[in-house]
């Protein structure tokens, strides 16, 4: 997933599952302002992605990514909550 997020031009990913938050800086952004995309899951959980405004990947491609993330993670959120490892806040 990390590599896919990088390929879409995202510099940071944050995921809230079961009330716990995991975040990872994927790329240091030196190119100016960023915008963010939040994919809602269940019970207030989410996947939040940030990327530079000036990024080579076309934003129109991201609609498919949002659909895939939501349809993949929303039904599996309980299992994902148990399986995710990384730096939790």
DSSP file (Angstrom, degrees, kcal/mol; ACC not computed):
  #  RESIDUE AA STRUCTURE BP1 BP2  ACC     N-H-->O    O-->H-N    N-H-->O    O-->H-N    TCO  KAPPA ALPHA  PHI   PSI    X-CA   Y-CA   Z-CA
    1    1 A X     >        0   0    0      0, 0.0     4,-2.6     0, 0.0     5,-0.2   0.000 360.0 360.0 360.0 -41.0    0.0    0.0    0.0
    2    2 A X  H  >  +     0   0    0      1,-0.2     4,-2.2     2,-0.2     5,-0.2   0.929 360.0  47.6 -56.5 -45.9    2.8    2.4    0.8
    3    3 A X  H  > S+     0   0    0      1,-0.2     4,-2.4     2,-0.2    -1,-0.2   0.887 110.6  51.9 -64.9 -38.7    4.3    2.1   -2.6
    4    4 A X  H  > S+     0   0    0      2,-0.2     4,-1.6     1,-0.2    -1,-0.2   0.915 109.0  50.5 -63.2 -42.6    0.9    2.6   -4.3
    5    5 A X  H  <>S+     0   0    0     -4,-2.6     5,-2.4     1,-0.2    -2,-0.2   0.903 110.5  49.9 -62.5 -40.3    0.3    5.8   -2.2
    6    6 A X  H ><5S+     0   0    0     -4,-2.2     3,-1.8    -5,-0.2    -2,-0.2   0.918 107.5  53.9 -62.6 -42.9    3.7    7.1   -3.3
    7    7 A X  H 3<5S+     0   0    0     -4,-2.4    -1,-0.2     1,-0.3    -2,-0.2   0.822 105.1  54.1 -63.2 -30.5    2.9    6.3   -6.9
    8    8 A X  T 3<5S-     0   0    0     -4,-1.6    -1,-0.3    -5,-0.1    -2,-0.2   0.446 124.0-107.4 -81.5   0.0   -0.3    8.4   -6.6
    9    9 A X  T < 5 +     0   0    0     -3,-1.8    43,-0.6     1,-0.3     2,-0.2   0.587  65.0 153.8  90.3  11.2    1.9   11.3   -5.3
   10   10 A X  E   < -A   51   0A   0     -5,-2.4    41,-0.3    41,-0.2    -1,-0.3  -0.520  28.3-169.3 -78.5 141.3    0.9   11.2   -1.7
   11   11 A X  E    S+     0   0A   0     39,-3.0    15,-2.6     1,-0.3    16,-1.9   0.655  71.1  20.2-100.0 -20.7    3.4   12.5    0.8
   12   12 A X  E     -AB  50  25A   0     38,-1.4    38,-2.4    13,-0.3     2,-0.4  -0.998  58.0-161.5-150.6 145.9    1.7   11.3    4.0
   13   13 A X  E     -AB  49  24A   0     11,-2.2    11,-2.6    -2,-0.3     2,-0.4  -0.993   7.5-176.4-128.2 137.9   -0.9    8.7    5.1
   14   14 A X  E     -AB  48  23A   0     34,-2.9    34,-3.7    -2,-0.4     2,-0.4  -0.999   4.4-171.4-132.5 136.2   -2.9    8.7    8.3
   15   15 A X  E     -AB  47  22A   0      7,-3.2     7,-2.8    -2,-0.4     2,-0.6  -0.992   9.6-162.2-133.1 127.8   -5.3    5.9    9.3
   16   16 A X  E     +AB  46  21A   0     30,-2.6    30,-1.5    -2,-0.4     2,-0.4  -0.951  20.2 166.0-110.3 118.8   -7.7    5.8   12.2
   17   17 A X  E >   - B   0  20A   0      3,-2.6     3,-1.8    -2,-0.6    26,-0.1  -0.990  68.3 -10.6-134.6 124.5   -8.9    2.3   13.0
   18   18 A X  T 3  S-     0   0    0     -2,-0.4     3,-0.1     1,-0.3    -1,-0.1   0.818 127.5 -55.9  59.7  32.7  -10.7    1.4   16.2
   19   19 A X  T 3  S+     0   0    0      1,-0.3     2,-0.4    24,-0.1    -1,-0.3   0.409 116.1 111.5  82.4  -4.1   -9.9    4.8   17.8
   20   20 A X  E <   -B   17   0A   0     -3,-1.8    -3,-2.6    68,-0.0     2,-0.5  -0.839  56.8-145.5-105.0 142.9   -6.2    4.4   17.2
   21   21 A X  E     -B   16   0A   0     -2,-0.4    68,-3.2    -5,-0.2     2,-0.4  -0.914  13.5-174.7-115.0 132.1   -4.2    6.5   14.8
   22   22 A X  E     +BC  15  88A   0     -7,-2.8    -7,-3.2    -2,-0.5     2,-0.3  -0.982  10.7 178.3-120.4 133.7   -1.3    5.4   12.6
   23   23 A X  E     -B   14   0A   0     64,-1.1     2,-0.4    -2,-0.4    -9,-0.2  -0.984   8.3-175.3-137.6 148.4    0.6    7.9   10.5
   24   24 A X  E     -B   13   0A   0    -11,-2.6   -11,-2.2    -2,-0.3     2,-0.6  -0.983  23.8-135.4-145.8 132.9    3.6    7.7    8.2
   25   25 A X  E     +B   12   0A   0     -2,-0.4   -13,-0.3   -13,-0.2     3,-0.1  -0.783  24.1 178.9 -82.8 118.9    5.5   10.3    6.2
   26   26 A X        +     0   0    0    -15,-2.6     2,-0.3    -2,-0.6   -14,-0.2   0.852  67.0   5.0 -90.9 -40.1    6.0    8.8    2.8
   27   27 A X  S    S-     0   0    0    -16,-1.9     2,-0.4   -18,-0.0    -1,-0.4  -0.994  75.9-115.7-145.9 137.1    7.9   11.7    1.1
   28   28 A X        -     0   0    0     -2,-0.3     2,-0.7    -3,-0.1   -16,-0.1  -0.633  32.6-137.4 -74.1 129.0    9.1   14.9    2.4
   29   29 A X        +     0   0    0     -2,-0.4     3,-0.1     1,-0.1    -1,-0.1  -0.798  39.7 155.5 -94.9 113.7    7.2   17.7    0.7
   30   30 A X        +     0   0    0     -2,-0.7    -1,-0.1     1,-0.1     3,-0.1   0.231  57.0  84.8-112.5   9.7    9.4   20.6   -0.3
   31   31 A X  S    S-     0   0    0      1,-0.3     2,-0.3     2,-0.0    23,-0.2   0.276  96.2-103.5-102.6  11.9    7.2   21.8   -3.1
   32   32 A X  S    S+     0   0    0     -3,-0.1    -1,-0.3    21,-0.1    -3,-0.0  -0.771  73.1  17.0 111.3-152.4    4.7   24.0   -1.2
   33   33 A X        -     0   0    0     -2,-0.3    20,-2.7    19,-0.1    21,-0.4  -0.129  59.7-152.3 -65.7 156.1    1.2   23.6    0.0
   34   34 A X  E     -D   52   0A   0     18,-0.3     2,-0.3    19,-0.1    18,-0.2  -0.854   4.3-151.7-122.4 158.8   -0.6   20.3    0.2
   35   35 A X  E     -D   51   0A   0     16,-2.5    16,-2.3    -2,-0.3     2,-0.3  -0.879  17.0-139.6-121.9 163.0   -4.2   19.2    0.0
   36   36 A X  E     -D   50   0A   0     -2,-0.3     2,-0.4    14,-0.2    14,-0.2  -0.910   7.4-155.3-129.1 155.1   -5.8   16.2    1.7
   37   37 A X  E     -D   49   0A   0     12,-2.9    12,-3.1    -2,-0.3     2,-0.5  -0.992  10.9-161.6-125.9 128.4   -8.2   13.5    0.9
   38   38 A X  E     -D   48   0A   0     -2,-0.4     2,-0.7    10,-0.2    10,-0.2  -0.961   4.0-160.9-118.9 126.9  -10.2   11.6    3.6
   39   39 A X  E     -D   47   0A   0      8,-3.4     8,-1.8    -2,-0.5     2,-0.2  -0.913  20.3-139.0-103.8 111.8  -11.9    8.3    2.9
   40   40 A X  E     +D   46   0A   0     -2,-0.7     6,-0.2     6,-0.2    34,-0.1  -0.473  25.8 173.7 -73.5 139.8  -14.5    7.6    5.6
   41   41 A X        -     0   0    0      4,-2.6     2,-0.3    -2,-0.2     3,-0.3   0.046  43.5 -53.6-112.5-134.3  -14.8    4.1    7.0
   42   42 A X  S >  S+     0   0    0      1,-0.2     3,-2.4    32,-0.1    -1,-0.2  -0.782 109.2  12.0-110.3 156.6  -17.1    3.0    9.9
   43   43 A X  T 3  S-     0   0    0      1,-0.3    -1,-0.2    -2,-0.3   -24,-0.1   0.808 133.6 -51.8  54.1  37.8  -17.4    4.3   13.4
   44   44 A X  T 3  S+     0   0    0      1,-0.3    -1,-0.3    -3,-0.3     2,-0.1   0.448 102.8 138.0  80.8  -0.5  -15.4    7.5   12.8
   45   45 A X    <   +     0   0    0     -3,-2.4    -4,-2.6    29,-0.0     2,-0.3  -0.377  26.0 166.0 -73.7 158.7  -12.5    5.6   11.3
   46   46 A X  E     -AD  16  40A   0    -30,-1.5   -30,-2.6    -6,-0.2     2,-0.4  -0.982  39.1-128.9-161.4 166.5  -10.8    7.0    8.2
   47   47 A X  E     -AD  15  39A   0     -8,-1.8    -8,-3.4    -2,-0.3     2,-0.5  -0.996  29.4-168.1-122.5 123.1   -7.9    6.9    5.8
   48   48 A X  E     -AD  14  38A   0    -34,-3.7   -34,-2.9    -2,-0.4     2,-0.4  -0.954   3.3-172.6-117.6 130.2   -6.4   10.4    5.2
   49   49 A X  E     -AD  13  37A   0    -12,-3.1   -12,-2.9    -2,-0.5     2,-0.4  -0.949   4.4-161.7-123.2 140.8   -3.9   11.1    2.5
   50   50 A X  E     +AD  12  36A   0    -38,-2.4   -39,-3.0    -2,-0.4   -38,-1.4  -0.937  13.6 167.8-122.4 146.1   -2.0   14.2    1.8
   51   51 A X  E     -AD  10  35A   0    -16,-2.3   -16,-2.5    -2,-0.4   -41,-0.2  -0.992  39.5 -90.1-152.8 155.1   -0.2   15.3   -1.4
   52   52 A X  E     - D   0  34A   0    -43,-0.6   -18,-0.3    -2,-0.3     3,-0.1  -0.298  29.8-128.0 -64.1 148.0    1.4   18.4   -2.8
   53   53 A X  S    S+     0   0    0    -20,-2.7     2,-1.2     1,-0.2    -1,-0.1   0.915 106.5  55.7 -60.7 -42.7   -0.8   20.7   -4.9
   54   54 A X  S    S+     0   0    0    -21,-0.4     2,-0.4   -23,-0.2    -1,-0.2  -0.746  78.8 143.0 -94.5  91.7    1.8   20.6   -7.7
   55   55 A X        -     0   0    0     -2,-1.2     4,-0.1     2,-0.2   -45,-0.0  -0.972  55.5-129.4-132.5 145.0    2.0   16.9   -8.3
   56   56 A X  S    S+     0   0    0     -2,-0.4     2,-0.4     2,-0.1   -47,-0.1   0.689  83.5  90.6 -68.9 -18.9    2.5   15.0  -11.5
   57   57 A X  S    S-     0   0    0    -49,-0.1     2,-0.2     1,-0.1    -2,-0.2  -0.651  84.2-118.2 -83.7 131.1   -0.4   12.6  -10.9
   58   58 A X    >   -     0   0    0     -2,-0.4     3,-1.6     1,-0.1     4,-0.4  -0.492  12.8-138.0 -69.3 129.5   -3.7   13.8  -12.3
   59   59 A X  G >  S+     0   0    0      1,-0.3     3,-1.6    -2,-0.2     4,-0.4   0.779  98.4  70.4 -59.1 -27.4   -6.4   14.3   -9.5
   60   60 A X  G >  S+     0   0    0      1,-0.3     3,-0.8     2,-0.2     4,-0.3   0.770  90.1  61.8 -63.1 -23.9   -9.1   12.7  -11.7
   61   61 A X  G X> S+     0   0    0     -3,-1.6     4,-0.8     1,-0.2     3,-0.7   0.733  88.9  73.0 -70.6 -22.7   -7.3    9.3  -11.3
   62   62 A X  H <> S+     0   0    0     -3,-1.6     4,-2.5    -4,-0.4    -1,-0.2   0.707  76.9  74.6 -71.3 -21.1   -7.9    9.5   -7.5
   63   63 A X  H <> S+     0   0    0     -3,-0.8     4,-2.0    -4,-0.4    -1,-0.2   0.915  97.8  48.2 -57.7 -43.0  -11.7    8.8   -7.7
   64   64 A X  H <> S+     0   0    0     -3,-0.7     4,-2.4    -4,-0.3    -1,-0.2   0.895 109.3  53.4 -64.1 -39.7  -10.9    5.1   -8.5
   65   65 A X  H  X S+     0   0    0     -4,-0.8     4,-2.7     1,-0.2    -2,-0.2   0.913 107.7  50.7 -61.9 -43.3   -8.5    5.0   -5.6
   66   66 A X  H  X S+     0   0    0     -4,-2.5     4,-2.6     1,-0.2     5,-0.2   0.922 110.6  49.3 -61.1 -45.0  -11.1    6.3   -3.1
   67   67 A X  H  X S+     0   0    0     -4,-2.0     4,-2.6     1,-0.2     5,-0.3   0.917 112.4  47.6 -60.8 -44.4  -13.6    3.7   -4.3
   68   68 A X  H  X S+     0   0    0     -4,-2.4     4,-2.0     2,-0.2     5,-0.3   0.931 112.9  48.1 -64.1 -46.1  -11.1    0.9   -3.9
   69   69 A X  H  X S+     0   0    0     -4,-2.7     4,-2.8     2,-0.2     5,-0.4   0.931 115.2  44.7 -60.2 -46.4  -10.0    2.1   -0.4
   70   70 A X  H  X S+     0   0    0     -4,-2.6     4,-2.0     1,-0.2     5,-0.4   0.944 116.2  44.0 -66.5 -47.9  -13.6    2.4    0.8
   71   71 A X  H  < S+     0   0    0     -4,-2.6     4,-0.4    -5,-0.2    -1,-0.2   0.789 120.1  43.5 -70.1 -25.8  -14.9   -0.8   -0.6
   72   72 A X  H  X S+     0   0    0     -4,-2.0     4,-0.5    -5,-0.3    -2,-0.2   0.917 123.1  31.4 -82.2 -47.2  -11.9   -2.7    0.6
   73   73 A X  H  X S+     0   0    0     -4,-2.8     4,-0.8    -5,-0.3     7,-0.2   0.843 105.5  67.1 -87.2 -34.6  -11.4   -1.3    4.1
   74   74 A X  H >< S+     0   0    0     -4,-2.0     3,-0.9    -5,-0.4     4,-0.2   0.929 108.3  38.0 -56.6 -50.4  -14.9   -0.5    5.3
   75   75 A X  H 34 S+     0   0    0     -4,-0.4     3,-0.3    -5,-0.4    -1,-0.2   0.776 122.5  44.8 -71.8 -22.5  -16.1   -4.1    5.5
   76   76 A X  H 3X S+     0   0    0     -4,-0.5     4,-2.7     1,-0.2     3,-0.4   0.339  77.8 113.3-100.8   6.5  -12.8   -5.4    6.7
   77   77 A X  H <X S+     0   0    0     -3,-0.9     4,-2.7    -4,-0.8     5,-0.2   0.854  74.2  52.4 -51.9 -44.9  -12.2   -2.6    9.3
   78   78 A X  H  > S+     0   0    0     -3,-0.3     4,-1.2    -4,-0.2    -1,-0.2   0.930 114.6  41.9 -59.9 -43.2  -12.5   -4.9   12.4
   79   79 A X  H  > S+     0   0    0     -3,-0.4     4,-1.5     1,-0.2    -1,-0.2   0.889 114.1  52.0 -69.2 -38.3   -9.9   -7.4   11.0
   80   80 A X  H  X S+     0   0    0     -4,-2.7     4,-2.5     1,-0.2    -2,-0.2   0.896 102.9  59.4 -65.2 -39.5   -7.7   -4.6    9.8
   81   81 A X  H  < S+     0   0    0     -4,-2.7    -1,-0.2    -5,-0.3    -2,-0.2   0.886 110.0  43.2 -54.7 -39.8   -7.8   -2.9   13.3
   82   82 A X  H  < S+     0   0    0     -4,-1.2    -1,-0.2    -5,-0.2    -2,-0.2   0.807 118.7  43.6 -76.1 -29.3   -6.3   -6.1   14.7
   83   83 A X  H  < S+     0   0    0     -4,-1.5    -2,-0.2    -5,-0.1    -1,-0.2   0.727  83.3 105.6 -93.1 -23.6   -3.7   -6.6   12.0
   84   84 A X     <  -     0   0    0     -4,-2.5     2,-0.3    -5,-0.1   -67,-0.0  -0.363  45.3-178.3 -66.8 131.0   -2.2   -3.1   11.4
   85   85 A X        +     0   0    0     -2,-0.1     2,-0.3     2,-0.0    -2,-0.0  -0.908  30.0  83.0-123.5 157.6    1.2   -2.6   12.8
   86   86 A X  S    S-     0   0    0     -2,-0.3     2,-0.9     2,-0.0   -62,-0.1  -0.978  86.0 -22.0 148.2-157.8    3.3    0.5   12.7
   87   87 A X        -     0   0    0     -2,-0.3   -64,-1.1   -64,-0.2     2,-0.4  -0.776  62.3-168.1 -90.2 108.7    3.7    3.7   14.7
   88   88 A X  B      C   22   0A   0     -2,-0.9   -66,-0.2   -66,-0.2    -2,-0.0  -0.786 360.0 360.0 -99.2 140.0    0.5    4.3   16.6
   89   89 A X              0   0    0    -68,-3.2   -67,-0.1    -2,-0.4    -1,-0.1   0.397 360.0 360.0 -92.3 360.0   -0.3    7.6   18.3
